[in-house]
Amino acid sequence: MTGRFVIRDVARADFDQWLPLWEGYNTFYRRVGPTAVSPEVTQTTWARFFDSYEPVHCLVAEAGGALIGLAHYIYHRNTVMLGPTCYLQDLFTGEAARGRGVGRALIEGVYERARAAGSTRVYWQTHETNETARKLYDAIAERSGFIVYRRDL
């Protein structure tokens, strides 16, 4: 895939093109089979992008009328800042669009929207084995040094 692309807010009409990217992201992180994201979660996530009471947002990268990437981000409160913090939860570029700067542009788009919302920090996490993404992240952000712990309940 060649050519230019634009970063924009997702639109309701994008669902049929957003869904394969979302599924690609979940497959990349091996959320398949028993650990798959349910259709109910997918539909609820999609609906949240368009609910003004939800802090969940979506940017997409588009080239020639086709969606080629997505970024989901969430605003939340923080105990050490007055303004909201922005968590970049999901970032994915379709395979044919990789290596063209789409991921970087999506992150920059999140940075712009976070600044406009009064946030002074954007953060995210990635799997330690995601070496390609980590090269990009090391170039555009600083590693916090924190290790993530979790327990499913």
C-alpha positions in Angstrom: 0.0 0.0 0.0 1.4 3.4 -1.0 0.2 6.9 -0.8 -0.8 9.4 1.8 -3.1 8.8 4.8 -5.1 11.0 7.2 -5.8 10.6 10.9 -9.3 11.4 12.0 -11.9 10.6 14.6 -13.9 7.4 13.9 -17.3 7.8 12.3 -20.4 5.6 12.8 -20.2 4.6 9.1 -16.7 3.1 9.7 -17.8 0.0 11.6 -17.4 -2.4 8.7 -13.8 -1.3 8.2 -13.0 -0.8 11.9 -14.0 -4.3 12.8 -11.3 -6.2 10.8 -8.7 -3.9 12.3 -10.1 -4.6 15.8 -10.1 -8.3 15.1 -6.5 -8.1 13.8 -5.4 -6.4 17.0 -7.1 -9.0 19.1 -5.5 -11.8 17.0 -2.1 -10.2 17.4 -2.5 -10.4 21.2 -3.8 -13.9 20.9 -7.3 -13.0 22.1 -8.8 -15.9 20.2 -10.7 -19.1 21.2 -11.5 -19.1 24.9 -9.8 -15.8 25.5 -11.5 -14.0 22.6 -13.2 -10.7 23.0 -16.9 -11.4 22.9 -19.2 -9.8 20.4 -20.9 -8.1 23.3 -17.7 -6.4 24.3 -16.9 -5.4 20.7 -20.4 -3.9 20.3 -20.1 -2.1 23.6 -16.7 -0.7 22.8 -17.9 0.5 19.5 -20.9 2.3 21.1 -18.7 3.9 23.7 -16.9 5.9 21.0 -20.1 7.8 20.2 -21.4 8.3 23.8 -20.5 11.7 25.0 -20.6 10.5 28.6 -17.9 7.9 28.0 -14.2 8.7 28.2 -13.4 6.2 25.5 -12.3 7.5 22.0 -11.1 6.2 18.7 -8.9 7.6 16.0 -8.5 5.9 12.6 -6.0 6.2 9.8 -7.5 6.3 6.4 -5.9 6.0 2.9 -7.9 6.1 -0.3 -11.2 5.6 1.5 -9.9 2.5 3.4 -9.1 2.3 7.1 -5.6 1.2 7.7 -5.1 1.7 11.4 -6.7 2.5 14.7 -6.0 4.0 18.1 -8.3 3.7 21.1 -7.6 6.0 24.1 -9.3 6.7 27.4 -9.2 9.7 29.7 -9.1 9.1 33.5 -8.4 10.9 36.7 -5.0 10.7 38.4 -3.9 11.2 42.0 -0.8 13.3 41.1 -2.3 15.7 38.5 -5.2 18.0 38.3 -6.1 17.4 34.7 -7.0 14.1 33.0 -4.5 11.5 32.1 -4.7 9.8 28.7 -4.2 6.1 28.4 -3.6 4.8 24.8 -5.1 1.4 25.2 -5.1 -0.1 21.7 -2.9 0.7 18.7 -3.0 -1.3 15.5 -1.9 -0.9 11.9 -3.1 -3.2 9.1 -0.3 -5.4 7.8 -0.3 -3.8 4.3 0.2 -0.3 5.8 3.0 -1.1 8.2 6.3 0.7 7.9 4.6 3.9 6.5 4.5 5.9 9.7 0.8 5.1 10.5 1.4 4.1 14.1 3.5 7.2 14.8 0.8 9.4 13.2 -1.9 7.8 15.3 0.1 8.3 18.5 0.7 11.9 17.5 -3.0 12.3 16.9 -3.7 11.0 20.4 -1.1 13.5 21.7 -2.9 16.4 20.0 -6.3 15.4 21.3 -4.9 14.8 24.8 -3.4 18.3 24.8 -6.7 19.8 23.7 -8.5 18.0 26.5 -6.1 19.4 29.1 -4.1 16.3 29.6 -0.4 16.6 30.3 0.4 12.9 30.0 -0.3 10.1 27.5 0.9 6.6 28.5 0.5 3.1 27.2 1.9 -0.4 27.6 3.0 -3.1 25.2 4.0 -6.7 25.4 7.8 -7.1 26.0 8.0 -9.3 22.9 6.6 -6.6 20.6 10.0 -5.5 19.4 8.9 -3.7 16.3 6.5 -1.4 18.2 9.0 -0.9 21.0 11.5 0.6 18.5 8.9 3.2 17.6 7.8 3.8 21.3 11.4 4.3 22.4 11.8 7.0 19.7 8.7 9.0 20.7 8.2 8.5 24.4 10.1 7.6 27.5 9.9 4.3 29.2 8.5 4.8 32.7 10.3 1.8 34.4 7.0 0.6 35.9 6.1 -3.1 35.6 2.5 -4.0 35.2 0.8 -6.4 37.6 -2.7 -7.7 37.2 -5.1 -10.3 38.6 -8.2 -11.3 36.8 -11.2 -11.6 39.1 
